[in-house]
Amino acid sequence: MRIDGLPFTAISGSGNQAYCATAVWANALTGTAGGLMGFVNPNTTYVLLYYSNTGSVTQINNSSCNNNTDFMLNATYVTNT
């Protein structure tokens, strides 16, 4: 799952400086035991949402959500601006 519409494009480039982690809180997710996380990939304007459980990381998908699911994000990311 991804959340589109960040106001600025993330920095383009290679290396870890271009990947920015976000803090994520969610309510009413199913099948996502473990920690939630989000990433802003280089040269994009969206956050990808994942959960971590027993050492593996899986992207959250629509089947994990219902009409009562909501998210709160706190993201800081580097831009070219």
C-alpha positions as CSV (number, residue, x, y, z in Angstrom):
1,M,0.0,0.0,0.0
2,R,1.2,3.5,-0.6
3,I,0.1,7.0,0.4
4,D,0.5,9.4,-2.5
5,G,0.6,13.2,-2.6
6,L,3.8,14.2,-0.7
7,P,4.3,17.9,-1.4
8,F,7.9,17.5,-2.8
9,T,9.7,14.8,-4.7
10,A,12.3,12.9,-2.6
11,I,15.9,13.3,-3.5
12,S,17.1,11.3,-6.4
13,G,20.3,9.4,-6.2
14,S,21.8,6.2,-5.0
15,G,22.8,5.0,-1.5
16,N,21.0,5.0,1.8
17,Q,20.8,8.8,1.9
18,A,17.9,8.7,-0.6
19,Y,15.7,6.3,1.5
20,C,13.8,7.9,4.3
21,A,12.0,6.1,7.1
22,T,8.7,7.3,8.5
23,A,6.9,6.7,11.8
24,V,3.5,4.9,11.3
25,W,0.5,4.3,13.5
26,A,-2.5,2.3,12.3
27,N,-5.9,1.3,13.6
28,A,-8.0,-1.7,12.5
29,L,-5.5,-3.6,10.4
30,T,-5.8,-7.3,10.0
31,G,-3.1,-9.9,9.5
32,T,-0.3,-7.5,10.2
33,A,1.2,-8.6,13.5
34,G,4.5,-6.9,14.2
35,G,5.9,-3.4,13.8
36,L,4.7,-0.9,11.2
37,M,7.0,1.1,9.0
38,G,7.0,3.3,6.0
39,F,9.6,4.4,3.4
40,V,10.0,7.2,1.0
41,N,11.9,5.9,-2.0
42,P,14.3,8.1,-4.1
43,N,12.7,10.4,-6.6
44,T,9.1,9.7,-5.5
45,T,6.2,11.5,-3.9
46,Y,4.7,8.7,-1.9
47,V,5.2,6.6,1.2
48,L,5.2,2.8,1.0
49,L,3.8,1.0,4.0
50,Y,5.2,-2.3,5.5
51,Y,5.0,-4.4,8.6
52,S,7.7,-6.5,10.1
53,N,7.1,-9.9,11.8
54,T,9.7,-12.5,12.9
55,G,12.5,-11.1,10.8
56,S,10.6,-10.6,7.5
57,V,9.2,-7.4,6.0
58,T,5.9,-7.4,4.0
59,Q,4.2,-4.6,2.2
60,I,0.7,-3.8,3.6
61,N,-2.0,-4.4,1.0
62,N,-5.7,-3.6,0.6
63,S,-6.8,-7.0,2.1
64,S,-5.3,-5.8,5.4
65,C,-7.7,-2.8,5.6
66,N,-11.4,-2.3,6.1
67,N,-13.8,0.6,6.4
68,N,-12.5,1.4,9.8
69,T,-8.7,1.4,9.1
70,D,-6.9,4.7,9.6
71,F,-3.2,5.7,9.5
72,M,-1.2,8.5,11.1
73,L,2.3,9.2,9.6
74,N,5.2,11.4,10.6
75,A,7.7,11.6,7.8
76,T,10.9,13.7,7.3
77,Y,12.6,13.2,3.9
78,V,15.3,14.9,1.9
79,T,14.4,16.7,-1.4
80,N,16.3,18.3,-4.2
81,T,14.6,21.7,-3.5
